[in-house]
């Protein structure tokens, strides 16, 4: 039996129909019996059959130098997602981008990815309201899928893929009032801790969600955003100082995970942040990364040197990434001063107390302490202590339990 070239062949399998049946079948030649074999895919829809065949091949068959005119594009896309992209932090965005390719090029083979078809695809995405930047990312994911197929030896060559336009850079920056609205909209402790860490460390959302208490160096007032044993990636996780605003909050609780819901770590903060944004009355362009962009902008507005801003953001800069630089007394000092000043300006607009915390309870009796003119009197168990500064001395903080409300 001659193999059908439409809708295409994947490796040693192709689609066909039995006589008198409308359902598509996975079809192959059995060398042992010297017969053509079929297995029903249970669908009359050609696209569903193509996806089912691609899924079967992804799981069960190795592809080697397949002809581009006989290989479904959807096979390449499915194999890329299942074998690689699904394990990435960006798996969800990759899945959405691959769906755009799959929807438009349903039934197409790899050889049909001509420049003209790609230009039509871009025009189709523009009509759907996709921004130039988003279109560029969609094209990039498709290109990555094809390049991986070539590296794995599944195909010999890769068609030229348009890169699209990155579009005009537009990063949403929060005003002081908008930042206060986020804090005022908090109704869950894990989201409050997330915001405090995001505003005080400028870390990426995934680094905050993976932060463990073992990454805190309270003696040296440092947070190691990259946990021990984790290899640094191009999205570098730096070691940053702990601000005066943040340090009392890090002394509360015993759970290993700093941002946890019912004692368990969060896989994503997107849904929680979206609800928070909606309660705060902010626009849909405010996303978790907006906090990082906002604070980076604030640091530059407050005359913090560019190399210190780069140090907080994790951008590789000479002097910031030097192995022992983080132990210097003035390590990123201007940056943390600027962050603390920002919170002092923010505090009058926020309903709950974020700075100058005076709602700490002592768990044991301490001797009087005086640091920089700030005096803590000896008090009994369960009594309150009050300070004039935003940060308590370490000797007190190590014994304190925070009550944020």
Secondary structure as the mmCIF struct_conf table of DSSP 4:
data_model
#
loop_
_struct_conf.conf_type_id
_struct_conf.id
_struct_conf.beg_label_comp_id
_struct_conf.beg_label_asym_id
_struct_conf.beg_label_seq_id
_struct_conf.end_label_comp_id
_struct_conf.end_label_asym_id
_struct_conf.end_label_seq_id
HELX_LH_PP_P HELX_LH_PP_P1 UNK A 2 UNK A 4
BEND BEND1 UNK A 6 UNK A 7
STRN STRN1 UNK A 9 UNK A 10
TURN_TY1_P TURN_TY1_P1 UNK A 11 UNK A 12
STRN STRN2 UNK A 13 UNK A 17
TURN_TY1_P TURN_TY1_P2 UNK A 19 UNK A 20
BEND BEND2 UNK A 23 UNK A 23
STRN STRN3 UNK A 24 UNK A 30
TURN_TY1_P TURN_TY1_P3 UNK A 31 UNK A 34
STRN STRN4 UNK A 35 UNK A 40
BEND BEND3 UNK A 42 UNK A 42
BEND BEND4 UNK A 44 UNK A 44
HELX_RH_AL_P HELX_RH_AL_P1 UNK A 46 UNK A 60
BEND BEND5 UNK A 65 UNK A 65
HELX_RH_3T_P HELX_RH_3T_P1 UNK A 68 UNK A 70
BEND BEND6 UNK A 71 UNK A 71
STRN STRN5 UNK A 72 UNK A 72
HELX_RH_AL_P HELX_RH_AL_P2 UNK A 73 UNK A 83
TURN_TY1_P TURN_TY1_P4 UNK A 84 UNK A 84
HELX_RH_3T_P HELX_RH_3T_P2 UNK A 85 UNK A 87
BEND BEND7 UNK A 88 UNK A 88
TURN_TY1_P TURN_TY1_P5 UNK A 89 UNK A 90
HELX_RH_AL_P HELX_RH_AL_P3 UNK A 91 UNK A 104
TURN_TY1_P TURN_TY1_P6 UNK A 105 UNK A 107
STRN STRN6 UNK A 109 UNK A 109
HELX_RH_3T_P HELX_RH_3T_P3 UNK A 110 UNK A 112
HELX_RH_AL_P HELX_RH_AL_P4 UNK A 115 UNK A 127
TURN_TY1_P TURN_TY1_P7 UNK A 128 UNK A 129
HELX_RH_AL_P HELX_RH_AL_P5 UNK A 132 UNK A 151
TURN_TY1_P TURN_TY1_P8 UNK A 152 UNK A 153
BEND BEND8 UNK A 154 UNK A 154
BEND BEND9 UNK A 156 UNK A 156
HELX_RH_AL_P HELX_RH_AL_P6 UNK A 176 UNK A 184
TURN_TY1_P TURN_TY1_P9 UNK A 185 UNK A 185
BEND BEND10 UNK A 188 UNK A 188
HELX_RH_AL_P HELX_RH_AL_P7 UNK A 189 UNK A 201
HELX_RH_AL_P HELX_RH_AL_P8 UNK A 205 UNK A 209
TURN_TY1_P TURN_TY1_P10 UNK A 210 UNK A 210
STRN STRN7 UNK A 212 UNK A 212
HELX_RH_3T_P HELX_RH_3T_P4 UNK A 213 UNK A 215
STRN STRN8 UNK A 216 UNK A 217
TURN_TY1_P TURN_TY1_P11 UNK A 218 UNK A 221
STRN STRN9 UNK A 222 UNK A 224
BEND BEND11 UNK A 225 UNK A 226
TURN_TY1_P TURN_TY1_P12 UNK A 228 UNK A 229
HELX_LH_PP_P HELX_LH_PP_P2 UNK A 230 UNK A 232
BEND BEND12 UNK A 234 UNK A 235
STRN STRN10 UNK A 239 UNK A 241
HELX_LH_PP_P HELX_LH_PP_P3 UNK A 242 UNK A 243
HELX_RH_AL_P HELX_RH_AL_P9 UNK A 244 UNK A 250
TURN_TY1_P TURN_TY1_P13 UNK A 251 UNK A 251
BEND BEND13 UNK A 252 UNK A 252
BEND BEND14 UNK A 256 UNK A 256
STRN STRN11 UNK A 257 UNK A 257
BEND BEND15 UNK A 258 UNK A 259
STRN STRN12 UNK A 260 UNK A 261
TURN_TY1_P TURN_TY1_P14 UNK A 262 UNK A 263
STRN STRN13 UNK A 264 UNK A 265
BEND BEND16 UNK A 267 UNK A 267
HELX_RH_AL_P HELX_RH_AL_P10 UNK A 270 UNK A 280
TURN_TY1_P TURN_TY1_P15 UNK A 281 UNK A 281
TURN_TY1_P TURN_TY1_P16 UNK A 284 UNK A 285
HELX_RH_AL_P HELX_RH_AL_P11 UNK A 288 UNK A 301
TURN_TY1_P TURN_TY1_P17 UNK A 302 UNK A 303
HELX_RH_AL_P HELX_RH_AL_P12 UNK A 306 UNK A 313
TURN_TY1_P TURN_TY1_P18 UNK A 314 UNK A 314
TURN_TY1_P TURN_TY1_P19 UNK A 318 UNK A 320
BEND BEND17 UNK A 321 UNK A 322
TURN_TY1_P TURN_TY1_P20 UNK A 323 UNK A 324
HELX_RH_3T_P HELX_RH_3T_P5 UNK A 325 UNK A 327
BEND BEND18 UNK A 328 UNK A 328
TURN_TY1_P TURN_TY1_P21 UNK A 329 UNK A 332
HELX_RH_AL_P HELX_RH_AL_P13 UNK A 333 UNK A 347
TURN_TY1_P TURN_TY1_P22 UNK A 348 UNK A 349
BEND BEND19 UNK A 351 UNK A 352
BEND BEND20 UNK A 355 UNK A 356
STRN STRN14 UNK A 360 UNK A 362
BEND BEND21 UNK A 363 UNK A 364
STRN STRN15 UNK A 369 UNK A 371
TURN_TY1_P TURN_TY1_P23 UNK A 372 UNK A 373
STRN STRN16 UNK A 374 UNK A 376
TURN_TY1_P TURN_TY1_P24 UNK A 381 UNK A 382
STRN STRN17 UNK A 384 UNK A 385
BEND BEND22 UNK A 388 UNK A 391
HELX_RH_AL_P HELX_RH_AL_P14 UNK A 394 UNK A 397
TURN_TY1_P TURN_TY1_P25 UNK A 398 UNK A 399
STRN STRN18 UNK A 400 UNK A 402
#
